[in-house]
Amino acid sequence: NPPQPTSAGTSSASTPPRERMLRRYDRRGLWLGAAGDRPGGTRSNCSSAASTPSPRADDWNFMTSAYGSPARGWWQPMSDPQVVLLSAITVASVWLGSPIPSALVAAIVLALWWPHRRDLFVLGATLGLVAGLSADRAWERAVPGELGHFRGWATVASDPMPVGKGERVTLEIEGQRFEAIVFGSSSRRIAPRQAGEQVEVIAVRRRSTGPWARRARIRHVVGEIVIEHVGAHDPGGPIARASNRVRRQLRSAATQTMPADQAALFTGLVIGDDAAQPPAMVSQFREAGLSHLTAVSGQNVAFVLAVAALGLRRLPRWWRLAATLAVIAWFVLVTRVEPSVARAGMMAGLSALAFALGRERHPVRILALAVITLVLVDPLLVWSVAFWLSVGATFGVSALAPVLACRLAGPGWLVAPLSVTIGAQVGVLLPSWLVFHRLPALGFVANLLAVPVAGIVMLYGIPAGLAAAALPGVAGVVMMPCVLGTRGVSTVAALVDRFDPAGRGAFAAWAVQLLALACLLRPAPRSPEGVARPSPVER
């Protein structure tokens, strides 16, 4: 049993430090103190990890001997930094693309970082081996198997997208994907089709050439196809029919109540369907730093689960978990399993599982586990720009936003969205600069104005769109909040794109924003007991 004070009147301040530490563990060695300062974990309050250090190794040995519990076994729990390092090792191993060198690099890194953790050493080497082998096989599968003439049924793998006077579409034939640009009568026949449907085609399959071939292989497109004729079509399986029905109803509700460009923006905000957006709107959102709004992310998944929670919360624990995973899978299928929504869906599923098991984890840990899982399943995601933009934004919101929320002065209703916006923008700075070679000077302002309005559209859009499609007589009234919200987001993008400075003006705009942020920074607030208060984001 843990040692007790010598007298009943002994105060906690006079209790020896090790004795006070012992009282925070139960007989199984589980931490009973505050969730933010448990050993080996990450702090969930405003103070940094250095302000309250974790117990040392000798303290742990003293506690285990005091409780009479055996020494820690071969397998030990992993901290959040260790999980993040394993995810980095997995990504690096996929990048190397060779199993043996990947396993060796992983083993060397873990041996130098944590030399006494045999379990991490074995797990890291195994992850490196499996990741390198998966990457090697993924590139081998991205080579066309059969080329030449084809006549038969093909599955539409992606929704057709207008390209000039034609349509760009990806077809899956015998398990491999081919991309085509169709014109004329074939274009008119292929345009109404949706992903999951089947069409009868006469075509010629060719190997991809040119600088775009590698980018196509990253999207699992192994070649090009020249379509000579498009015949009959089939609606596909039950899952494809169900998801396409939802998308068709949302498009119908939007086109009945909005102009064509805003209807395309609405479907982009709600389900990531940006195929019908005009090039001018795409350029405006890209220049304003708002293009992420039309790519489904964790915000969309969270809003869908928030609406579904009205019925899910009445279910028992395991039934609620099964229903939550079903809702997540349904939404991922409706949004075409894009890299960003795959990341968001995986994180939501892992979070739901952890909640059901009573093991809630820090979002950064969930993000690292999601990256490991997705990269092992689809190694080509390592070269996907959309995937890394999504991961970077999520990491910024999870790791940087709580720190900023503790340091920024102002009311909670302003500090919370400001810190989240800054965290997300900082998280995507590196991939945005490496890929697009520019950073919108007014991106922070645009996101601060547009994201809350877009969030309302995302939360209300799906139930309102389905209700408007079922009741056309009241579609205008039901869709009015979506009409106003979509118009507001479009207006913000147009204004920021118009007044976004360039050259020295952009440098001055960045300097003013950084100076304003520096003026708002302050020391972390602390309670009288010396414990840091939770940030507005955490509250």
C-alpha positions as CSV (number, residue, x, y, z in Angstrom):
1,N,0.0,0.0,0.0
2,P,1.2,3.6,-0.6
3,P,2.8,5.1,2.5
4,Q,0.4,7.3,4.7
5,P,1.2,10.5,6.6
6,T,2.5,10.0,10.1
7,S,-0.3,12.1,11.6
8,A,-3.9,12.9,10.5
9,G,-3.1,16.6,10.6
10,T,-0.2,16.5,8.2
11,S,-0.9,18.9,5.3
12,S,-0.3,18.0,1.7
13,A,2.4,20.6,1.4
14,S,4.6,18.8,4.0
15,T,4.1,15.4,2.4
16,P,7.3,14.1,0.7
17,P,7.2,14.5,-3.1
18,R,7.4,10.8,-3.8
19,E,4.5,10.1,-1.5
20,R,2.4,12.7,-3.2
21,M,3.3,11.2,-6.5
22,L,2.3,7.7,-5.3
23,R,-1.1,8.8,-4.4
24,R,-1.8,9.6,-8.1
25,Y,-1.5,6.0,-9.2
26,D,-3.8,3.1,-8.5
27,R,-2.7,-0.5,-7.9
28,R,-2.4,-1.3,-11.6
29,G,0.0,1.6,-12.1
30,L,-2.6,3.8,-13.9
31,W,-2.3,7.5,-13.6
32,L,-5.0,9.1,-11.5
33,G,-3.9,12.7,-11.7
34,A,-5.0,15.3,-14.2
35,A,-5.3,14.1,-17.7
36,G,-3.1,16.9,-19.0
37,D,0.0,15.9,-17.0
38,R,0.1,12.1,-17.0
39,P,3.6,10.7,-17.6
40,G,4.6,10.0,-21.2
41,G,1.6,11.8,-22.6
42,T,1.0,15.3,-23.9
43,R,-0.4,18.1,-21.9
44,S,-4.0,19.2,-22.7
45,N,-3.9,22.5,-20.9
46,C,-2.2,25.8,-21.7
47,S,1.1,25.2,-20.0
48,S,4.0,23.6,-21.8
49,A,5.2,20.1,-21.0
50,A,8.3,21.6,-19.5
51,S,6.4,23.4,-16.7
52,T,5.4,20.1,-15.1
53,P,7.9,17.5,-15.8
54,S,7.0,13.8,-15.9
55,P,8.3,11.4,-13.3
56,R,11.8,10.1,-13.8
57,A,12.6,6.5,-14.3
58,D,13.7,6.0,-10.7
59,D,10.4,7.5,-9.6
60,W,8.6,4.9,-11.7
61,N,10.7,2.0,-10.2
62,F,10.1,3.3,-6.7
63,M,6.3,3.4,-7.4
64,T,6.2,-0.1,-8.8
65,S,8.1,-1.5,-5.9
66,A,6.0,0.3,-3.4
67,Y,2.8,-1.2,-4.9
68,G,4.3,-4.6,-5.1
69,S,3.7,-4.7,-8.9
70,P,6.1,-6.4,-11.2
71,A,8.5,-4.5,-13.4
72,R,7.2,-3.4,-16.8
73,G,7.1,-6.2,-19.4
74,W,8.4,-6.4,-22.9
75,W,5.6,-4.3,-24.3
76,Q,5.1,-0.8,-22.9
77,P,2.6,1.9,-23.8
78,M,3.7,4.4,-26.4
79,S,3.6,8.2,-25.9
80,D,2.3,10.6,-28.5
81,P,5.8,11.6,-29.8
82,Q,6.6,7.9,-30.3
83,V,3.5,7.3,-32.3
84,V,4.3,10.4,-34.4
85,L,7.8,9.2,-35.0
86,L,6.4,5.8,-36.1
87,S,4.1,7.6,-38.6
88,A,7.1,9.5,-39.9
89,I,9.1,6.3,-40.3
90,T,6.2,4.7,-42.2
91,V,6.0,7.7,-44.6
92,A,9.8,7.7,-45.1
93,S,9.8,4.0,-45.8
94,V,7.1,4.4,-48.5
95,W,9.1,7.2,-50.0
96,L,12.3,5.1,-50.1
97,G,10.2,2.3,-51.8
98,S,12.5,-0.6,-50.8
99,P,11.7,-2.9,-47.9
100,I,15.2,-3.8,-46.6
101,P,16.7,-0.3,-46.6
102,S,13.5,1.1,-45.1
103,A,13.6,-1.5,-42.2
104,L,17.3,-0.7,-41.6
105,V,16.7,3.1,-41.5
106,A,13.7,2.6,-39.1
107,A,15.7,0.4,-36.8
108,I,18.7,2.8,-36.7
109,V,16.5,5.8,-35.9
110,L,14.6,4.1,-33.1
111,A,17.8,2.6,-31.7
112,L,19.4,6.0,-31.5
113,W,16.2,7.8,-30.2
114,W,14.9,5.2,-27.7
115,P,17.7,2.6,-27.2
116,H,15.9,0.8,-24.3
117,R,12.6,0.2,-26.1
118,R,12.9,-3.2,-27.7
119,D,9.2,-3.1,-28.6
120,L,9.5,0.2,-30.5
121,F,12.6,-1.2,-32.3
122,V,10.8,-4.3,-33.5
123,L,7.6,-2.4,-34.4
124,G,9.4,0.4,-36.2
125,A,11.5,-2.1,-38.2
126,T,8.3,-4.1,-39.1
127,L,6.5,-0.9,-40.2
128,G,9.5,0.1,-42.3
129,L,9.6,-3.4,-43.9
130,V,5.9,-3.6,-44.6
131,A,5.7,0.1,-45.9
132,G,8.6,-0.4,-48.2
133,L,7.2,-3.6,-49.6
134,S,3.7,-2.0,-50.0
135,A,5.2,0.9,-51.9
136,D,7.1,-1.3,-54.2
137,R,4.0,-3.3,-55.1
138,A,1.9,-0.2,-55.5
139,W,4.2,1.2,-58.2
140,E,4.2,-2.2,-59.9
141,R,0.4,-2.2,-60.0
142,A,0.4,1.3,-61.5
143,V,1.6,-0.2,-64.8
144,P,-1.0,-1.2,-67.5
145,G,-1.6,-4.9,-67.9
146,E,-3.3,-5.0,-71.3
147,L,-3.3,-2.4,-74.0
148,G,-5.0,-2.1,-77.4
149,H,-8.6,-2.4,-78.6
150,F,-11.4,-2.9,-76.0
151,R,-15.1,-3.5,-76.4
152,G,-17.3,-4.1,-73.4
153,W,-18.5,-2.6,-70.1
154,A,-16.4,-0.1,-68.1
155,T,-17.0,1.4,-64.7
156,V,-17.0,5.1,-64.3
157,A,-14.3,5.7,-61.7
158,S,-14.7,9.5,-61.3
159,D,-17.5,12.0,-62.1
160,P,-17.1,13.5,-65.6
161,M,-15.6,17.0,-65.5
162,P,-16.0,19.6,-68.2
163,V,-12.8,20.4,-70.1
164,G,-13.4,23.0,-72.8
165,K,-16.0,21.5,-75.2
166,G,-15.4,18.0,-73.9
167,E,-15.6,15.9,-70.8
168,R,-12.7,14.4,-68.8
169,V,-13.5,11.0,-67.3
170,T,-11.7,8.1,-65.7
171,L,-12.9,4.6,-66.6
172,E,-12.0,1.3,-64.8
173,I,-11.5,-1.6,-67.1
174,E,-10.6,-5.1,-65.8
175,G,-9.4,-3.6,-62.5
176,Q,-7.2,-0.8,-64.0
177,R,-8.0,2.9,-64.5
178,F,-7.7,4.8,-67.8
179,E,-8.3,8.5,-68.3
180,A,-10.0,10.0,-71.4
181,I,-11.1,13.3,-72.8
182,V,-14.3,12.8,-74.8
183,F,-15.8,15.1,-77.4
184,G,-18.9,15.1,-79.6
185,S,-21.8,12.7,-79.1
186,S,-19.7,10.5,-76.8
187,S,-19.2,13.6,-74.6
188,R,-23.0,14.2,-74.4
189,R,-23.6,10.6,-73.4
190,I,-20.8,10.4,-70.8
191,A,-21.6,13.7,-69.1
192,P,-24.7,12.6,-67.1
193,R,-22.9,9.5,-65.8
194,Q,-21.6,9.4,-62.2
195,A,-18.9,7.4,-60.4
196,G,-20.0,3.8,-59.9
197,E,-22.2,3.5,-63.0
198,Q,-21.2,1.3,-65.9
199,V,-21.1,2.2,-69.6
200,E,-20.6,0.2,-72.8
201,V,-17.7,1.5,-74.8
202,I,-15.6,0.8,-77.8
203,A,-12.1,2.2,-77.1
204,V,-8.4,1.8,-77.5
205,R,-6.1,1.7,-74.4
206,R,-2.7,3.3,-74.5
207,R,0.2,3.9,-72.2
208,S,0.5,7.3,-70.6
209,T,3.3,9.5,-71.8
210,G,4.6,12.9,-71.1
211,P,5.2,14.8,-67.8
212,W,1.7,14.0,-66.5
213,A,2.2,10.3,-66.5
214,R,3.6,10.0,-63.0
215,R,0.9,12.3,-61.6
216,A,-1.7,10.1,-63.2
217,R,-0.1,6.9,-61.7
218,I,-0.3,8.6,-58.2
219,R,-4.1,8.7,-58.8
220,H,-4.0,5.0,-59.8
221,V,-4.5,5.9,-63.5
222,V,-2.3,3.5,-65.4
223,G,-2.9,4.8,-69.0
224,E,-5.0,6.7,-71.5
225,I,-8.0,5.6,-73.4
226,V,-9.4,6.9,-76.7
227,I,-13.2,6.3,-76.7
228,E,-14.7,5.8,-80.1
229,H,-18.2,5.0,-79.1
230,V,-20.4,5.2,-75.9
231,G,-23.4,2.9,-75.8
232,A,-25.8,1.7,-73.1
233,H,-25.3,2.4,-69.4
234,D,-26.2,0.7,-66.1
235,P,-26.7,2.4,-62.7
236,G,-24.2,0.1,-61.0
237,G,-24.5,-1.7,-57.7
238,P,-26.6,-0.7,-54.7
239,I,-23.9,1.3,-52.9
240,A,-23.3,3.4,-56.1
241,R,-27.0,3.9,-56.7
242,A,-27.5,5.1,-53.1
243,S,-24.6,7.5,-53.0
244,N,-25.4,8.9,-56.5
245,R,-29.0,9.4,-55.5
246,V,-27.9,11.6,-52.6
247,R,-25.6,13.7,-54.8
248,R,-28.3,14.0,-57.5
249,Q,-30.8,15.3,-54.9
250,L,-28.4,17.8,-53.5
251,R,-27.6,19.1,-57.0
252,S,-31.3,19.4,-57.8
253,A,-32.1,21.3,-54.7
254,A,-29.2,23.7,-55.3
255,T,-30.0,24.3,-59.0
256,Q,-33.7,25.1,-58.1
257,T,-32.8,27.8,-55.6
258,M,-29.4,29.3,-56.7
259,P,-27.6,30.5,-59.8
260,A,-25.5,27.9,-61.6
261,D,-22.1,29.1,-60.2
262,Q,-23.4,29.3,-56.6
263,A,-25.1,25.9,-56.9
264,A,-21.8,24.4,-57.9
265,L,-20.1,26.1,-54.9
266,F,-22.8,24.7,-52.6
267,T,-22.2,21.1,-53.7
268,G,-18.5,21.7,-53.3
269,L,-18.9,23.0,-49.7
270,V,-21.3,20.2,-48.7
271,I,-19.9,17.1,-50.5
272,G,-16.8,18.2,-52.3
273,D,-18.4,18.1,-55.7
274,D,-16.6,20.9,-57.5
275,A,-16.9,19.5,-61.1
276,A,-19.3,22.2,-62.3
277,Q,-17.5,25.2,-60.8
278,P,-16.5,27.7,-63.5
279,P,-12.8,28.3,-63.9
280,A,-13.1,31.9,-62.7
281,M,-14.5,30.8,-59.4
282,V,-11.8,28.1,-59.0
283,S,-9.2,30.8,-59.6
284,Q,-10.8,33.1,-57.1
285,F,-10.8,30.6,-54.3
286,R,-7.3,29.4,-55.0
287,E,-5.9,33.0,-55.0
288,A,-7.8,33.8,-51.8
289,G,-6.6,30.7,-50.0
290,L,-10.1,29.2,-49.7
291,S,-9.8,26.3,-52.1
292,H,-9.8,23.9,-49.1
293,L,-13.5,24.7,-48.5
294,T,-14.5,22.8,-51.6
295,A,-12.4,19.7,-50.5
296,V,-14.2,17.6,-47.9
297,S,-12.3,17.5,-44.6
298,G,-12.8,16.7,-41.0
299,Q,-15.1,19.7,-40.6
300,N,-17.6,18.2,-42.9
301,V,-17.4,14.8,-41.1
302,A,-17.8,16.5,-37.8
303,F,-20.9,18.3,-38.9
304,V,-22.5,15.2,-40.3
305,L,-21.8,13.4,-37.1
306,A,-23.2,16.3,-35.1
307,V,-26.5,16.0,-37.1
308,A,-26.5,12.2,-36.7
309,A,-25.8,12.5,-33.0
310,L,-29.4,13.5,-32.4
311,G,-30.3,9.9,-32.9
312,L,-27.0,8.1,-32.1
313,R,-26.9,9.3,-28.5
314,R,-30.0,7.2,-27.7
315,L,-28.3,3.9,-28.6
316,P,-26.2,1.7,-26.3
317,R,-22.5,2.1,-26.5
318,W,-21.6,-0.6,-29.0
319,W,-24.6,0.0,-31.2
320,R,-23.8,3.7,-31.2
321,L,-20.2,2.8,-32.3
322,A,-21.4,0.6,-35.1
323,A,-23.9,3.3,-36.3
324,T,-21.3,6.0,-36.1
325,L,-18.9,4.0,-38.2
326,A,-21.7,3.3,-40.7
327,V,-22.5,7.1,-41.0
328,I,-18.8,7.8,-41.5
329,A,-18.5,5.1,-44.2
330,W,-21.6,6.4,-45.9
331,F,-20.3,10.0,-46.0
332,V,-16.9,8.9,-47.3
333,L,-18.6,7.0,-50.1
334,V,-20.9,9.9,-51.0
335,T,-17.8,12.2,-51.2
336,R,-15.9,9.8,-53.5
337,V,-13.2,8.7,-51.1
338,E,-10.9,11.7,-51.8
339,P,-7.6,11.8,-49.9
340,S,-8.8,14.5,-47.5
341,V,-12.1,12.8,-46.7
342,A,-10.2,9.5,-46.3
343,R,-8.0,11.1,-43.7
344,A,-11.0,12.7,-42.0
345,G,-13.0,9.5,-42.0
346,M,-10.2,7.4,-40.6
347,M,-9.6,9.9,-37.8
348,A,-13.3,10.0,-37.0
349,G,-13.5,6.2,-36.9
350,L,-10.4,5.9,-34.6
351,S,-11.8,8.6,-32.3
352,A,-15.2,6.9,-32.1
353,L,-13.5,3.6,-31.3
354,A,-11.3,5.2,-28.6
355,F,-14.3,6.9,-27.1
356,A,-16.2,3.6,-27.0
357,L,-13.3,1.8,-25.3
358,G,-12.9,4.7,-22.8
359,R,-9.4,5.5,-24.2
360,E,-9.8,9.0,-25.6
361,R,-6.5,10.2,-27.1
362,H,-4.9,13.4,-28.2
363,P,-5.9,14.4,-31.8
364,V,-2.2,14.4,-32.8
365,R,-1.9,10.8,-31.8
366,I,-5.1,9.9,-33.7
367,L,-3.7,11.8,-36.8
368,A,-0.5,9.8,-36.6
369,L,-2.4,6.5,-36.4
370,A,-4.6,7.5,-39.3
371,V,-1.5,8.4,-41.4
372,I,0.1,5.0,-40.7
373,T,-3.1,3.1,-41.6
374,L,-3.9,5.1,-44.8
375,V,-0.3,5.0,-46.0
376,L,0.0,1.2,-45.5
377,V,-3.3,0.7,-47.3
378,D,-2.6,3.1,-50.2
379,P,1.2,4.0,-50.3
380,L,0.7,6.4,-53.2
381,L,-0.9,8.8,-50.9
382,V,2.6,9.9,-49.9
383,W,2.8,11.8,-53.2
384,S,-0.7,13.2,-53.0
385,V,-0.8,17.0,-52.5
386,A,-4.4,17.0,-51.2
387,F,-3.5,14.4,-48.6
388,W,-0.6,16.5,-47.2
389,L,-2.6,19.7,-47.2
390,S,-5.2,17.9,-45.2
391,V,-2.7,16.4,-42.8
392,G,-0.9,19.7,-42.4
393,A,-4.1,21.6,-41.6
394,T,-5.2,19.0,-39.1
395,F,-1.8,19.0,-37.4
396,G,-1.8,22.8,-37.2
397,V,-5.3,22.8,-35.7
398,S,-4.5,20.0,-33.2
399,A,-1.1,21.1,-32.1
400,L,-0.7,24.8,-32.7
401,A,-4.2,26.1,-32.2
402,P,-4.5,25.2,-28.5
403,V,-1.1,26.9,-27.8
404,L,-2.2,30.0,-29.6
405,A,-5.5,30.1,-27.8
406,C,-3.7,30.3,-24.5
407,R,-1.4,33.1,-25.7
408,L,-3.9,35.3,-27.6
409,A,-5.6,38.1,-25.8
410,G,-9.3,38.7,-26.4
411,P,-12.7,37.2,-25.9
412,G,-13.2,33.5,-26.4
413,W,-15.6,33.9,-29.3
414,L,-12.8,35.6,-31.2
415,V,-9.7,33.8,-29.9
416,A,-11.1,30.3,-30.7
417,P,-11.7,30.8,-34.5
418,L,-8.6,33.0,-34.8
419,S,-6.3,30.4,-33.3
420,V,-7.8,27.6,-35.3
421,T,-7.5,29.6,-38.5
422,I,-3.9,30.5,-37.8
423,G,-3.1,26.9,-36.9
424,A,-4.6,25.5,-40.1
425,Q,-2.9,28.1,-42.3
426,V,0.5,27.5,-40.7
427,G,0.0,23.8,-41.1
428,V,-0.4,24.1,-44.9
429,L,2.3,26.8,-45.5
430,L,5.1,24.3,-46.5
431,P,3.1,22.1,-48.9
432,S,1.4,25.2,-50.4
433,W,4.7,26.9,-51.0
434,L,6.4,23.8,-52.4
435,V,3.6,23.0,-54.8
436,F,1.9,26.3,-55.7
437,H,4.9,28.6,-55.1
438,R,2.8,31.3,-53.5
439,L,1.1,32.2,-50.2
440,P,-2.0,34.4,-50.3
441,A,-1.3,37.6,-48.4
442,L,-4.8,37.9,-47.1
443,G,-5.4,34.2,-46.6
444,F,-5.8,34.6,-42.8
445,V,-8.4,37.3,-43.2
446,A,-10.3,35.4,-45.9
447,N,-10.4,32.2,-43.8
448,L,-11.4,34.1,-40.7
449,L,-14.4,35.6,-42.5
450,A,-15.4,32.7,-44.8
451,V,-14.9,29.6,-42.7
452,P,-17.6,30.3,-40.0
453,V,-20.1,31.0,-42.8
454,A,-19.1,27.9,-44.7
455,G,-19.4,25.9,-41.5
456,I,-23.1,26.8,-41.3
457,V,-23.6,25.7,-44.9
458,M,-21.8,22.4,-44.2
459,L,-23.9,21.7,-41.1
460,Y,-27.3,22.6,-42.6
461,G,-26.7,21.8,-46.2
462,I,-27.2,18.0,-46.4
463,P,-30.4,17.8,-44.4
464,A,-31.8,21.0,-46.0
465,G,-30.9,19.8,-49.5
466,L,-32.5,16.4,-49.1
467,A,-35.6,18.0,-47.6
468,A,-35.8,20.5,-50.4
469,A,-35.5,17.7,-53.0
470,A,-38.3,15.8,-51.3
471,L,-40.6,18.9,-50.9
472,P,-40.0,21.1,-54.0
473,G,-42.8,23.5,-53.0
474,V,-40.9,24.8,-49.9
475,A,-37.4,24.4,-51.4
476,G,-36.8,28.1,-51.5
477,V,-37.6,28.6,-47.8
478,V,-35.7,25.5,-46.7
479,M,-32.6,26.4,-48.7
480,M,-32.6,30.1,-47.8
481,P,-29.8,29.9,-45.2
482,C,-27.7,27.9,-47.7
483,V,-28.3,30.5,-50.4
484,L,-27.2,33.3,-48.1
485,G,-24.3,31.4,-46.8
486,T,-23.0,30.3,-50.2
487,R,-23.4,33.9,-51.5
488,G,-21.4,35.2,-48.5
489,V,-18.5,32.8,-49.0
490,S,-18.4,33.6,-52.7
491,T,-18.4,37.3,-52.0
492,V,-15.5,37.0,-49.6
493,A,-13.5,35.0,-52.1
494,A,-14.2,37.6,-54.9
495,L,-13.2,40.6,-52.7
496,V,-10.0,39.0,-51.4
497,D,-9.0,37.9,-54.8
498,R,-9.6,41.5,-56.1
499,F,-7.7,43.3,-53.4
500,D,-5.0,40.7,-52.7
501,P,-1.7,42.6,-53.0
502,A,1.3,41.4,-54.8
503,G,5.1,42.1,-54.6
504,R,5.9,44.7,-52.0
505,G,2.3,45.0,-51.1
506,A,2.1,41.3,-50.2
507,F,5.2,41.7,-48.1
508,A,3.7,44.7,-46.3
509,A,0.4,42.8,-45.7
510,W,2.3,39.9,-44.2
511,A,4.3,42.2,-41.9
512,V,1.1,44.0,-40.7
513,Q,-0.6,40.7,-39.9
514,L,2.5,39.3,-38.0
515,L,2.8,42.5,-36.1
516,A,-0.9,42.4,-35.1
517,L,-0.5,38.8,-34.0
518,A,2.6,39.7,-31.9
519,C,0.6,42.4,-30.2
520,L,-2.1,39.9,-29.2
521,L,0.3,37.4,-27.7
522,R,0.5,37.2,-23.9
523,P,1.9,34.9,-21.3
524,A,-0.2,31.8,-20.5
525,P,-2.9,32.5,-17.9
526,R,-2.5,30.6,-14.7
527,S,-4.8,29.9,-11.8
528,P,-3.9,30.8,-8.2
529,E,-2.7,27.2,-7.6
530,G,-0.2,27.5,-10.5
531,V,-2.1,25.1,-12.9
532,A,-2.6,26.5,-16.4
533,R,-6.2,27.1,-17.4
534,P,-7.6,25.2,-20.4
535,S,-7.7,27.2,-23.6
536,P,-10.9,28.4,-25.3
537,V,-10.3,25.8,-28.0
538,E,-10.2,23.0,-25.4
539,R,-13.2,24.3,-23.6
